[in-house]
Amino acid sequence: MKIHELKSWAGEFYLIRNGEKRATLRVDDRSYKLGDILYLTEFNPQCPEYESPHSLRAQITHIQRCGEPPLDELPEGWVMLSVHLLPA
């Protein structure tokens, strides 16, 4: 199990935190594996120097890579990660 420290745009961050979003589309550049942990920190692209105190942990429960059905139209080099929010 590996921990991936990532930024998450504010809108997506709050949807994941509130349980309304259970998947995230990411560049497939980190060798994601089932069971890995995403440590997400809120990021505001309009103010990149803003250091948010908001973060969360989510475990990867499913991985969908480019070219795999049913999302075979997923762009090359991208991955869809299903996540389960972990307690703080």
HELIX and SHEET records of a PDB file:
HELIX    1   1 ALA A   10  ARG A   17  1                                   8    
SHEET    1   A 5 ILE A   3  TRP A   9  0                                        
SHEET    2   A 5 ILE A  37  PHE A  43  1                                        
SHEET    3   A 5 SER A  55  ARG A  65 -1                                        
SHEET    4   A 5 TRP A  78  LEU A  85 -1                                        
SHEET    5   A 5 ALA A  23  VAL A  27 -1                                        
END                                                                             
